Amino acid sequence: MGYETKIKLPGSNYTYNLHENVKRFSLRDNGFIETKQGNFQLVRPLDATPQSREGFKLKITVNKEINGFKMSITTANGLRSVDIFKDEKYKMNQDKFYFLMDGMIERNVFDKE
């Protein structure tokens, strides 16, 4: 999967894209870690308890040019993508996803449509 300028997760209500003014320091201030390749990666659990090693994770990778990104929700081990929007039993995970994304939107990392 290549880097995209806009991403809509399957079943999600919104399409996300990078904010036009996002900078390297903005990403680091919001928890992104710079990888050896120069990309920026954020991994956040979508569980009720952050210490839990089970559940789903939000993974976002922004390329080093800061003009494209990848976003997925994966199983706890990160090996398989999941669709948390297909079933109402994942409502808490959906709410946490939207909460995390809204926080990054407020800090001008992402925009949503």
Residue pairs with C-beta under 8 A, 6 or more apart in sequence:
1 70
2 68
2 70
3 61
3 63
3 67
3 68
3 69
3 70
4 68
4 69
4 70
5 17
5 18
5 67
5 68
6 15
6 16
6 17
6 113
7 15
7 16
7 17
7 69
7 70
7 71
8 14
8 15
8 16
9 71
9 72
9 73
9 83
9 85
10 83
10 85
10 86
11 83
11 84
11 85
11 86
12 85
12 97
14 101
14 112
14 113
15 112
15 113
16 71
16 101
16 110
16 111
16 112
16 113
17 110
17 111
17 112
17 113
18 62
18 66
18 67
18 68
18 69
18 109
18 110
18 111
19 105
19 108
19 109
19 110
19 111
20 111
21 108
22 62
22 66
22 108
22 109
22 110
23 66
24 34
24 40
24 66
26 107
26 108
26 109
27 40
27 42
27 62
27 66
27 109
28 34
28 40
29 107
30 42
30 103
30 104
30 107
30 109
31 42
31 44
32 40
32 41
32 42
32 60
32 62
33 40
33 41
33 42
34 40
35 41
35 61
37 64
38 64
39 61
39 62
39 63
39 64
40 61
40 62
40 64
40 66
41 59
41 60
41 61
41 62
42 58
42 59
42 60
42 61
43 57
43 58
43 59
43 78
44 57
44 58
44 100
45 52
45 55
45 56
45 57
45 58
46 55
46 56
46 57
46 58
46 73
46 84
46 93
46 96
46 97
46 100
47 54
47 55
47 56
47 93
47 96
48 92
53 76
54 76
55 76
55 93
56 73
56 74
56 75
56 76
56 82
56 84
56 90
56 93
57 73
57 74
57 75
57 76
57 78
58 71
58 72
58 73
58 97
58 100
59 70
59 71
59 72
59 73
59 74
59 78
60 69
60 70
60 71
61 69
61 70
61 71
62 68
62 69
63 69
72 81
73 81
73 82
73 83
73 84
73 93
73 97
74 80
74 81
74 82
75 82
84 90
84 93
84 94
84 97
85 94
101 110
101 112
104 110
105 111
105 112
